[in-house]
Amino acid sequence: MLHRILTSLATLALLAAFAPAHARPLVDVSVVDRDTGESLASYPHRGDRWVAGAPGHRYSVRLTNTTAERVLVVLSVDGVNAITGQTADPSQAGYVLEPWQTTEINGWRKSMADVAQFVFTDLGDSYAARTGRPRNVGVIGVAAFREARVYRYPQYTPPPIARGTREKRAEAEASAPAASARSIVADESSYGQSIGTGHGGREWAPTSRTGFERATRQPEQVSELRYDERRRLVAMGIVPRHSRPVWRDDAPRAFPGGFVADPPRR
């Protein structure tokens, strides 16, 4: 009997060793509210993941490389490439993350030295809507690639940029004509998205360029994270109406807030 148990355990260990390496995503994606410092909770709903954004708050997209090799991440915000301003496509420029690196992307890349901050704003004021592309407002996405061969570069913070394979051909899309707020609202009313990502104030965010050869033509990972105002997510049944702890004023609290005060003098 003991021999059979040991044989079964050995078989399970062997199966685990040959389990698919792609079970875990190459890159973990989350959203951080920069005005509160809070990492926004995500809520599953009908196959999507949702976060609740606060209008007027700045935010960043936190990317974590979960592997021991460099990966390329093409970041799309509202269907727009966050580096080039093109309508997003996996073949375009992206950020290169070193093994196990975590970084936060704070805005639209304006140059090698600065970005325009990501900020939750009214739908009509979103960058995508103002450039005539409101269709995909409300979704943050990544396309991630493994590297074809190993490079040994020093770690960069923030991550360097690798150019896309079709950048020049699609440059004209970044200068698409702006749409009026009236036409935007009419176009989006079918699904009721209330906020998007605006083109906020400039901030210093230096980066550099690097080489990266993709192991495959198609991304190994494509992930999406949807967002909208909390009131909308509550109305849709995505976020519980009371999603945060409700404290009774007269009840003891483990975390009442504040700092350690001096004790009374004796």
N, C-alpha and C positions, 0 to 999 in steps of 0.2 A: 504493500500500500504506500509506504514511504517512498519507494522507488518511483511509483506512478506520479506522486505529487511532485517530486523533484523533476521528473521528465516534463510534466506540464508547465512548471515554472520556467524551465529552460526554454521550452517552446515559446512561451509568452515573451520572454526576454529577447529571443531571436526575432520574433515578429515586430517587437518595438524597435529593434535596431534597424529594421528595414521599412519602418513606417514612412509615409511620404514626407519629404523635407519641407513641403509647401503648406503643411497644415497650419503653420503660424504665418501671419502676413510679414512681408519684408519690412514694412513700415507701419508703426502705430500712429494714428492721427487723432488729435483732440483739439479742442478750442479753449483758449484762456481769455477770460475777461480781464483786460489790463487795468481797468479802473477799479476793480475790486480785488484783483489777484486770484480770483477763483477759477479753478479748472471746471468748465461747465459739464454737468452730468449729461450723459446721452441716454435717450429713451428709445427702445425698439418699438416699431409700429409698422405692421404689414410689410416686413422685409426691409424697411429703412431704419436708419438711426437718426434721431432728432436731438438738437440742442436748442435751448431757449436763449435768444439774444435780447439784450436790453437796448432799446433805441438810444443813440447818442453815446454809447460806450465803445471805446476802442477795444479791439481784440487781436489776438495772434493765433496762428495755426501752429500747434506744437507737433513736430515730426520726430519720431524715434526710430532709428535703424535697429532692428532686432537681430541683426546678423553680424558675423565676424568679417564681413567684406564690405567694400564700398558699394553703395547703391545710388542710382539716379532717381530723383523724385520730380515729376512734372506736376506742378501745383496749379489747380484750376479753382477760381473763386467766381461764382455766378456764371460759369461757362467761359471765363476769360483767363488766359494764362497770366499768372501773377508776376512774371518776369517781363514778358514781351508785350502784353496788352492785346495779343492776337486772340481770336476765337480759339479756345483751347483744343489741342490735339495731342495725343501721346508722343508724337514724333518731335515735338518742339523742345526748346530749352528747358532745363530744370536744375534743381539744386542737387549737389553731390554730397552725400552724408558719409563720413568716415565710419568704420566699424563701431557699432554700439552708440553712435553719437545721437544726442538729443539737441534739437535747436528749435527756436521759435521764429517764425516768419511774421513780421509785424506789419507788412504792407506791400503795396504795389511797387515793384522795382522801378525807380526813376533814373538811376544811373548806377555806376559801380560804387557810389558813395552814400546814396540815400534812397529812402522809400517814402511813399505817401501812405499814411497809416490806414489800416483796415478799421472801419468804424460802422457799427450797425446804424442804419439810417432809413428814412422812408423809401419805399420802393422807387418812386419817381426820381429820387436824388441819388440812387445807386449808380456806380460807375458804369455798369453794364447797360442800364436803362438810358443813361445820358449819352451813351455812344451807340444807341439804336439796337441794343441786343438784350432786351428784357426777358426773353423766353426762359432762360435757365437761372434766373435770380433765385437765391435761396438754397443753393447747393455748393458745398465745398468738396473738391475731389482730388485724388492723387492717382497718378499712374507711375508705378515703380518698376525699375529694371535692375537686374544684376549686371555686373561688369564682365566683359568677355575675357579679359586677362588681368592679372594682378598688377597694379601700380603701387609704388611705395612713395607716397607723398606725405608731407607733414600734415597734421590735422589743421583744418581751417575753421575759424569761428568768426562770423557766421559762415555757412557752407558756401563754397565756390559755385559758379554757374558753368554748366556745360551747354554749348549751343545745340539747338535742334537741327534736324536734318532738312527741314523745309522752311526755315525762318525767312529767308529773303523773299520767297514766293508769296508768303502770306503777310508781309509787312503792311500792305495797304489796308488790311482789315482794322488795324489799330486806329485809323483815322476815319472810321465810318461816320456818316452824318448823325448828328444827335436827333433823338425823337422827342416830340413834345410830351409834357407830363400828361396831357389829356389822352393822347393815343396810347401811352404806356398803361395808364389805369384801365382803359377799355380792354386792352390786350390781355391783361393779367387777371381781370375780374373773374375769369372762369374758375380759377382755383384759389383765389383769395389771398395770395402771398402778400404780407403787409410790410416787410422790411427787406432791405438788401444791404450790400456792402458799399459804403461810400469811399470817395477819394479824399482822405483826410489830410491833416497837416503833415508837412515834411519832417523827417527825423533822420539823423545820421545812422547809417547801417552799412558800413563798408564791406565789400566782398571782393572776390578775385575770380579769374577764369582758370579752368583746369581741363585736361583731356579726359574723355570717358568713352570707351567703346562698348556699346550695348551688346549683351550676350544674345539677345533675341530681338526680332523686329517688333514683336508685340509685347506689351508690358506683362510681367508676371503677376502683378497685382493692380487691380483697379478698385478703389474704394471711394464711397460717397458718404458725406455727412450732411444732412439737411438741417436747416434752421429757420426759425421764425420767432415772433414775439411770444412770450409766455402765455398771454391771454388767448392767443390763437391756438396754441398747443393744448391748453386746457379745454377750449371749446371743441377741439377735434378729438378729445379723449386720449391724447398722447401723454400729457403730463397730469398727474393727479392734482386735484384742486388744492389739496394740502400736502404738497410734496416736501415741505420742510418741517422739522419738529415744531409742535405747538406746545409752548410752555404755559403752565398755569402760574399765575402771578403769586399764588400762595403756596406753591409746592417747592420743596428743596430742589436745587439744580446742581448737577455735577459740574457744569461749565457756566457759571453766572457771568463771566466776562470780567474785564478790568485787570489790574495788576496787584501785586502783593503790597499791602499797606504796612506801615510800621505798627507794631503792637501797642496797646495803651500803656502809658507809664504806670508803674506801681507806686 
